[in-house]
Amino acid sequence: MRSPIATSAGLRVDGCGEHRAGPPRPGGGKPNPQCGSPRGRCAIAHGESALNDHARHRVAAEHACMPIRRSAARRHAGLTAALLALSLSLPAVAAADPEPLAGVGSGLSAPAGVVQTPDGALWVADPVGGICRVTTDPTTGLVPSPWCTPGVRETDAGGEADQAGHADFAELAPVLAADRPEDPSGLVFDPATDNLYASDRSSRGGGIWRLHLDASTGAIATSELIAVEPDRIVGLTLAPAPVAGGPRELFYVTKRAGAIMRVADPAAPAPDPPVRLGVLGDDGEPTSIAAGADAVYVAHGAVTRFALDGAATAARAPVAGLSGLDVTAVQVDTVHGRLYAGTSSPDLEDAVHVVDLSSGSAETYEQGFAGVTALGVGADGALTVADDPIMATGAEASVGQGRLWRVALAPLGRPAAEITAGPPDAGRSGDVSFSYASRAGAAFECRLDDADFAPCPGGGTGEQSYAGLTEGAHQFWVRGTEGAAGPSVTRRFVVDWTAPRVTIATPQGDYVEGGPAPRVRFWADEPRVTFSCSVDGAPYVLCFSGNPVQGLSAGTHAVRVVGVDAAGNRSDADAQPAALTLPIRARVQPGTSQPPADQQPEPTSPGGSVGQPAPAPQPAANDAPGSAPQPTSSPRRFLATLRLAGGSPVTARPLRVRLAAPVAKASLRIIIRNARGHRVLRRAVRVSASSRERVALRLSRGEQRRLRPGRYTLIAVLRTRAGVAVDAQTAPLRLRPRA
């Protein structure tokens, strides 16, 4: 499909900066004229943004730029247009039922904490904006104040601030309060004292801030630093008061040491110094903490319970029912006896799970979120969910992509549905079928695209079919019903009948026989395209943009490139943009002269003799894109065992990739893509021609964050010193969390 991918979220990405020969920007957007600065980044423009499919919200926003200063916090330096392009594959809404409170474009950036005050106001700990009040209008977002600067962040050097797409930046930026968290990482509220407590994960040292709300104005009146840590603080929580009106204990967790600290009475004029309750150890980096009446729960991929039994060191135990999940946020509802756990995974299909603290049973509470960053529980038991799809991909920072949802209190024990079979992510057929299942006796309700939920076939299991779907993006939902409707599950897919359009950039330069080989660069007008190349009518073989064309004799050569998209549509091999001619001059020997152009030797076709005309570029049936070129000599075989070292998630078993080894040394290029086809890791490893070769990758901390538990695709390409791909293999990769 050549048009911008029309996801159900209605998001498009428009490029910034100069246009140059190369792959078009995701979504096919034109350069944004406002992005004149070389430091400009691409911003997502919201056309028909379905913040809530159920309520049919429409949001219109102008194209914007986000210039990011090099002196800004390093967490923002990696935010690029390519990262924002991931939003093209995000779900439109968290599910059919949650109510949107703030959507993409409202100014939220990976909210690290969310609370509701008695006046109904929502407050968030926003790593970019600060401690901010959220308006009730999903399109407006954060309320500027001395403690909240929407889209503005102080630099590490101090003083200078950054703009995040606000044309009226000077009017929005208030005078900053001197005493405020630099990098908020958590937020809780005590209605008995009207105090907000915020944690700070600043690189210069963490802290706990007490901010007092003025009940008459609903605004922050004063702020005070009550605890300081040399380590970053990644979250905090308030335990319920042991007696009505009594003091509440505050707990927080540090990043590197994983220490759980206790402040006995944070509301006291001079709180006592923090006391260590326990240590998480090497079980993973903590991301969230929540307290109940008798325990503190820490999320670190898994969830660990620390008992509050008065012991000097709290007894710890894993929370049953949450193993195998990548939990990033936790919250306790003491009134209803529940522990909520939100997940974040690179496939952007996350959920909130719930554990009944009295029975220990666990189940899925709501599904379809993308990168849960914080949870909050209101006085009515409603759950507030904060998520940020960009953070789910493993990014270190996000600007303006956070969202808030409200999930009404629902009973436990609802039937959970799962989709057991369905169409591929991209296909050519407009007739699709879905199979689904739930517990025995459960009925089902289904929904396609903008339609409402309606009963669909089945009891316990079922199948729903649709015929004659139009070309474009579609989304299917199903949920089980048995009295109350259970959480819905969704599957997105694309019906695509349009072949990609491939374009080749003509190499610039004068090429001589036996000299440096020309490198041919090409691209398609849509993502996830596999390319095959033919030189002088030879069979098409798998190729990569930028590879040199080796072994060309003097003369004029014809190069053609075809592409096959994810749906199987094949581009036209005879289309002019996908073909070019390469003139190669004969090498002139000393004492001789260059022969006239009409006496240049004819090109030697790889598939024929000198002077033989190149056949029409009709690929053979067994030369479909994705097949590897066949080496001329019998290659040695070796077994490459990939081990992900360095504290990362581990596979269920070693992944073995079989490749054709060349005679000479070569480079093994390993690419890992997530479920959406986005590259999360790329490495090049030098290998020899030995019969067996073992490849071990030690991951950086950034790569470990991107390689979270989930499903991936591994692509291994073996290239010679000349850069020619002699073999390529693709294998599924499933990463599971540590036991």
N, C-alpha and C positions, 0 to 999 in steps of 0.2 A: 504494500500500500504506500503510495507516494505522499498522500496527505498526512498532516500531523496526526499522530496516534490519538484517537478520540477516546480517551479513557473516561470512565464514569465520573471521575473527579473533574473533568473538563479542564485539565491543566495543560499549559503549553510553556515551553521554554524558549525565550527569545535571546539570540546571541548578542554579545557586545564586542566592540573592538573592530578592527579592520577585517574585511573579507579577504580570504586568501584561498588559493587552490588547495583543496583537501576535502575531507568529509564534511557534509553539511551539518549544521548544528542540530541537536535533537529537536524534533518537532518541526523542523523546516522553517523556523522563524527567521525573519530578516534582522540585520544588525540594528540595534537600538541606537538612534542618533544621539540620545542623551549620554551614552557611555563614551565620552571623549577621552577620559583619562586612561592611560595604560594600566592603571591599577583597578579599573572597573571590573566588576564581576557581573555575571548574568543573573537576572532576577526573574522569578516566575511571575508571569502575568496571568491573571485569573479571568478567563472568559466567562463561561457558564459554569461556575464552580458550584458543584452540588455539595455544599457543606452538610446538608442533610437531605438525602433523597426522600425521606419520609415527609418532610415539611416543605420540600421543593424550594429551598432558599436559593436565590440568585444573587450573586455578588459580582459587581463589575469593579475592576481596579485598573489603573493606568500602568503602563510599563514603567518599571523603575530600575535604577541602578543602585548597587551597593558598593561604593568605593571603600576599600578596606586598607587602612594605613599599615605600612610595614611595621610600625612601632607598636601596633595593637597587640593584644594578648596572643600568644602563639597558638592558642586553641582555635583562633579564628583564621589563622593564616592558610589553613588547608581547605577552606571552603571555596570551591571552584564551581564553574558552570557545569562541569561534568557531574559533580556531586548533586547539584540541584536537578539535573536531568533525571535522576532516579525517581523524582516525584511523578514522572509520567506513568509509572506503574503502581501508584498508590491506590488503595481502596478509596472510594468516594466518601464513605461514612464508616464509622466504627462497626455498625451493624444496622439492622432496620429499626431497632427500637431506641437506642440511646439518643438523648436530646443534645444537639450541639450548643455549647456555651460560647465557644470562640474557635474560629477556624484559621486555616492557613491565610496569612496576610493580616491578621489582627495584631501582630507585633510580638506574639509569644515566641520564645526560643527555648525549647527543651525545658519546660517548667520543672523545677526540682522539688517543689512542694506546693500544695494547694489546700487552703482552709476556707471555711465559711463562717462569718461572724454572725451574731444574733440578728443584725439588721438585714441579713440576707446577702450581704456583699461577699464576693469571692476575692481572695487575695492569693497571689502566687509569689514564689521565689523564682525569679527569672534570672538566669546567669548573665544575660546581656542587659536587661532593663533595671533589675534590682528588686526591691520589695514593692510590688505593684498591686493596685486594686484593678479588677477586671470589670469592665462595663457589661451591662446586660445585652447590649447590641453586639452580635457576633462579628460585625464588620468593623467595629470601632476599636476594641481591644483594651489596651492599658491606659490608665489615667496618669498623666504626668504629675510628678510631685518631687519634692527634694530627695525622696528615697526611690523614685522611679523615673527613669529617663528612657522612654520607649525608643528602641533602635539605637541607643547611645551607650557606649562603654568607655570608661576611662582606660587609658593605656597603662602598660606596666611602668612606663617612665613617669606617669602622673601628669595631670594638667590637661593634656590634649585629649579630645574625644573624637569618636568616629560617628559617621552618619550611616544609617541603614535604610536608605531609600526614601527618606522624608524630604520632600521639596521645601516644606516650611520648617526645616530643621531648627533655625534660629528661634522661631516662635515656640516650638515644642519643648526645647531644652530649658528646664528651670534651673535655678541655682542649686547645685548639689549640696546635700547635707554633709558636713564634715565627718560625722559619726554614722557610718553606714557600712553594711557588708560589701566587700569588694567583689566577691564571686559567690553569691548565695547558692547554697546546696540543699537547703531544707527549710521548712516553715511549719510551725504549730501555733495553736491559739488556745489561751486559757480564758474562758468566759468569766470565771470568778474574779479575775484581776484585770480584764481587758488588755492583757499583754500578748503581743506576738513575740515569738522567739524564732530567730533565724540563725542557721549555721553558715559558716564561711569557709570555703575551700581555697582561699587565696594561696598562691605559690609562696608568698612571704610568711605564711603561717595561718593556721585556722583560728576561728574564734566563735563564740556564742554571743549573739546580740539580743538584747531585750528592748522591744519597741512598744511603747504604750499608746493605745488608741484613745482618742478623745471621743467619748460616747456621744457628745452633742453634735460633732461634725463628722464622725466616722473616718477621721484622718489620723495619721501618725503624729503624735505631739512631741514625743521625746524618744531618744535612742541611747543605749548604754551597752558597752562591752562588758560582759560579766564573767567570761572565761576565755583563756588563751591557750593555744596548743602550738607546738613547733611543727606538728604534722597537719596536713589538710584534714578538715572535717567534712565528711561526705553526707551526713544526715543526722537528724535529731528527732526525738519523740518525747511526749509527755505521758507519764503513767497516770491512771485514774487516781483520784484522791482516796486514801484508805478510809477516811471518814468524811462525811459531808462538810464542805467548807474548809477542809484541812489543806495543808500544802501538798503540791504535786511534785513528784520527782521528775527530773529531766535527764534523759539519756542521750548520748551521742556516740558516734563511731568514727574513728580516724581511718585514713586511707592506707598508708604504708604499713603501720603497725597492726591495723585491724583491732585496735583496743576499744572496748566498750566502756565508756566513762559515765559516772553518775554525779549529778548535781542535786543535793538533797532538797533545797528549797530555792529555786531560781527566782522566786518573787521577793525574797528577802532583800532589804536595802543593801546588804553586803553578803552575797551568797558565799557559802563555804567553798573551798577549793574542790575541784572534781576528784572523785575516787574511782579507781579502776575496778570494774565489775568482772571483766574477763577479757580474753584475747581470742580473736578469730583464728590467728595463725596463718598457715600457708594454704588455706582452703579456698582462696580466691579473693579478688578485690571487692570489698563491700560497696554496695550502692544505695542501700536504704535500711532504715531501722524503724521498728514499731513496737510499742509496749502495750501489754495487757495487764490484767490485775495481778497475775502471778508469774509473768515471764516477759522477756524481751526477745523479739524476733529480728534477725539480721539477714538481709538478702545479699548473696554473693554468688549469683548463679543459682545455687541451691538456697535453702532457707534453714538457718540454725536457730534453735530455741535455747535461750539462757534463762535458767530458772531464777526467780526472785524469792528465795527461801531464807534469806538472812545470812547465808554462808559468805565467808570472806571472798571466795572465788565461786562464781556461779557455775552450777552443773550445766553442761551443754548436750544437745542431742539434735539430730536432723529432724525436720518436720516431715512426717510420713505423708505420702500423697502428692508431694511436689517434686519428687526425684525425677530426673530426666528433663526438667524444664530449665530455661535460662531466665530466672526470676530477677528482675531489676528494681521492682518497687513492691513494698509491703505496707499494709495498714490493718489495724485491729479495730473492729466494732465491738466494744465491750458490752453494749446494751443487748445486742443480738448474739453475742458469743461467736463471732466469726473472725477469721484471718483471711484477708484478701491478698492475692499475689499476682502482680502483673508481669508479663514477659516481654522480651525484646529479642527478635531474631532477624537475620538478614533476609528471610523470605517475605518480610513485611506483613505477616499474617499472625498477629499476636492476640492473646486472650488475657482475661482476668479470671483467675481460679479462686475458689473459696474453700476453706477448711472449716468444718464445724468443730469448734474447740472442745465441745463436750463429748462428741463421739469420735473425733479424729477423721471422719469421712471427708473426702475431697471430691470436688466436681468442677466442671467448667461453668463459670457464672455468666460471662459475656465474651463474645469473640469478635474478630475482625479489626482490632486496633493495629497500629503500626508503631512499634517502639515505645512501650509504656515507660514514662519517666517518673510519674508520681501518682499517688492515690490519696483521696481524702474522703472522710465519712461525715455527712451532715447530721443534724439533730434528728431528722426524719428517717435516718437510715439510708438515704440515697447515697450512692457512690459517685464521687467525682473522679474522672480518669483524665490524666494529662498524658499526651503522647507526642512524639516527634518522629516522623518517618525518616528524616535524614540521620538522626542519631542511631536508628535501628541498623543502618548500613555499616556501622563501625566508625563513623566520623567522630572527630574529637570535639566538634562544635557545630552549631546550627544557628542561623539567624532568620527569624520570622517564619519558621515552619511548624511551630508548636500548635497544638489543638487541645481543647477541653471538651469533655463530654459528661453528661449526667445520666447515670443509670439508676432508675427507680428501684427501690427495695423490692426484691422478688423472693418467693419462697424457695427453699432448698428442695432437692429431689425432683426437679423438673427433668423431663426426658431430653437427653443430649443427642443430637443428630450428627451424622458424618456422611460425607459424600464419598462413596466407594468407587465410583467410576464416572467418567465424563469425557468430553471431547478434549483434544490436545489444546495447549495454550493458544496455538495459532493453526488454523486449518482452512481448507478450501470449501468444505461442505457447509451449507446453510441448514442442514438437518442434523440435529444433535439430540443426544439422550444422556440423562444423568441417572445413576443408581445411588441410592442412599439407604441408610439403616439407622435404627435406634433400638431401644429396648423393646421386648416383646409386648405387643398390644398397643404401642404408641401409633397415633395417626400422624399425618404430615400436612404441612402447608408450604407451598412453593411460591416463588416470585421470580420473574424475569425482567430485568432492566427496570423501567419506571412503573411497572404494574404493581398492584397491591398483592399482599399475601392472599392465597386462595387454596382451598383443599386440593391435594394432589394424591395420586393413587398410592396404596400401600398400607400395611399394618405391620409394624416391626421392620419391614423392608419394603422398598418400592422403587419404581422407575417412572420418570417423567420425560416425555419427548416433545421437541419443538421442531416444526418444519418451516422452511422458507424464510429463514432469518436473513436479514439484509447484511451487506458487507459493513464491517466496522466492529467496534468493541462491544461486548455484551457481558452481563453479570447475572449469575443465577444464585438464588438463595433457597435454602430449605431449613425447616425447623420442625422438631417433634412437638406434638401436643398431646397432653393427657390431663385434662382439667386446665392447667396453665400451660402456656406456650413456653418451650424451652429456648435456649440461646440458638440463634441462627448461625449457619455456616454458609460460606459463599465460595464460588468459583468464578474466576474471570477468564474469558476466552475471546479470541478475535477471529472473525470470519474475513478471510483475505483472498480476493480473487485477482489482485493487481500485481503484476510482476515488478520486481525492482528495476530501477533504471541505473545502469552502471556507467560511470564516466572515468576515462583514463586521462591523466595529465601527461602531455608529451614531454619526455626528458629533454632538458636543455643541455647542449654541449655538442662537441664534435667528437665522434667515436671512431676509433681506428681498430682494425682487425688485430686481435691479440692484446689490445690495451684494456684499460678499465671497462668493465661491462656496464651498460646503461641500466639504471634502476627505474623500474616502471611503478608508478603510484596510481592507485585507483580507489574508488569508493562508490557507495550506493546511496540512494536517497532515502533509505530506511535502515534501521539497525538490524542486527542479528542476521547478516547475510554471509553465506559461505561462497567463496570465489573459486573459479577454475579458469586456467589460462591455456591458450594454444598459441604456438609459434609456428608460422608458415604452414598452417593446416594440420599440424600434428594433433594427436588425441588430447583432449582436455584433461588436465591434472590439477589437483589442489594447489593453490598458490596464495601468496600473501603480498599485500601492498608493500612496495619498497624493496622487494627482492631483486637482485641483479639478474639480467638475462644473459646467461653464460653461453660460450661456444658459438657465437655468431660469426659467420664468415663475411667477407666483403660483399656488399650488395645491399639491397633493400629488403627488409623483413617485415612481415605482417604479424602483429600481436593482437589477439582478441581475448576479451575477458567476459565471462558470464557469471551471474550471481543467482543464487537460490536463496529465497527468504525462508523464514521459519515455517511458513505455511506450505512450502514446496513450490512456489511460483518461480519459474525460471526466466531470466531476462533474455532479451533478444540478442543473439550473438552477432547479428549483422547490423545492429544499430550503430550509427556513426560514433556516438560518444564512447562506445565500448570497444573501438578498434583504432589502431594507429599503425603507422609505418615507421620503422627504425632504419635510417641509412647508416651503413658501416663502410668507411673508407678502407681501401686496401693499404696495407703497410708498404711504404716506399723504401726499397733497398738502396743503400749508398751507391751512387754513380748511376742511378736510374731516375726516370721521371715518372710522375703520376700519369697513368693512362687516361685518355679522355673518358668522360662520363658514359658515352655510349659503348665503350669497350670494357666497362667494369664487369667482372664475372657475376654470373647469376648466383643468387643465394642457394645454399645447400639446405634443402628441407630435411628436417630430422626423419621424416617418413619416406623420403624418396631420394633420387639421384640428383646431381647437379643439373639445373635447367628444368627440372620437372615442375610444372605449375602446381601451386599449392591447391589442394582439394578444398571444396567448400567446407566451412567449419561446422560439420555435423558431428557432434560427439557420439561415440559408440554407446550402446546401451549400458555397458559396464564402466563407462567413464563419467558417471554422475559426480557432481561436486561432492566433496567429502572423501573421495578416494585418493589415496596417496600415489605419487609418482613412483614408478617401478625402477629401481636401480638396474644398471646394465649388467652388473656382475652379481653373483650370489652373495648377498650380504650376510654378515654374521648376525646372530640373534643374541640378545642379552635381556635379562630380566631386571627392570628397574623397580626397586622397592622404595616407596615414598613413606617416610616417617616424619610426622610433624612434631618437631622437638621444640623445647623452649616454654613449657608450661601451658601450651595451648590445648584446646579440646583434642581428644584422640579419636581415631576411627575405631570401628568395631574390630577390624582386622587390618593387617598391613595391606596397602593398596599396591598392586603390581601392574605395571604398564609395560607391555612388550613392544619393543621398537626394533627397527632394522639398523644395526650398527654399521657405520662406514668403516672403510679400511683405515683412513686417517682419523685424527682426532676431530671431534665435533662438539657442538654446543647443544645441550638439551635444554630447551626452553619450556618451562612449566607455567601454565596459566590456569588459575582457578576462578570460576565464575559462580555467582550465587544463583538462586532459583529464578531471578529476573534477568539473567544473562549479563549482569554487570560484573566487571572484573574486580576481584578483591585481592588478588595476589598475582604477581608475575616475577619469575626468577629465571636466570640463565645459569646453568651448571655445566662446567667443562667435563666431558666424558671421553674415555679412550675406546679403543676397538677391542677391548677384552671381552671374553665370552660372557662374563657376568659383571654387572655394575650395580652398586647400591648407592642410591641418592638420598641424602638426609638433609632436610631443610630446617634450619633454626630460625624461628620467626622473631621478628622485632615486636615490641609492645604494641605498636600500631597495627601490625598484621594480626596479632593475637586478638585484638579488639574486633577486627573485621571478620575473622574466622570464628564465628560463634556457632554453637550447635545448630545443625540444619542440613539441608540438601544442597550439594554443589555439583558442578561439572568440572572435571580436570581434563585439560588439553595439554598433551605433551608433543612437542615438535622437535625433531632432531635436524640440526642444520650443520652443513659442512663449513669449513673455514671461509669458503666463498659466499656463504649466506644462502645456499640453496637448500630448501627443505627436502630431505630425502625420505622422511616418513612422518606420519602424524597419527596420533591415537587419541581417542576421547573415551573417558570412563566416568561413570557416576561416582560421587563421593558423598558419603554420609558421615557427618561429624556428630558425635554424641558427647554429652558432658561427662566429666569424670565421675566414676561411681562414688 
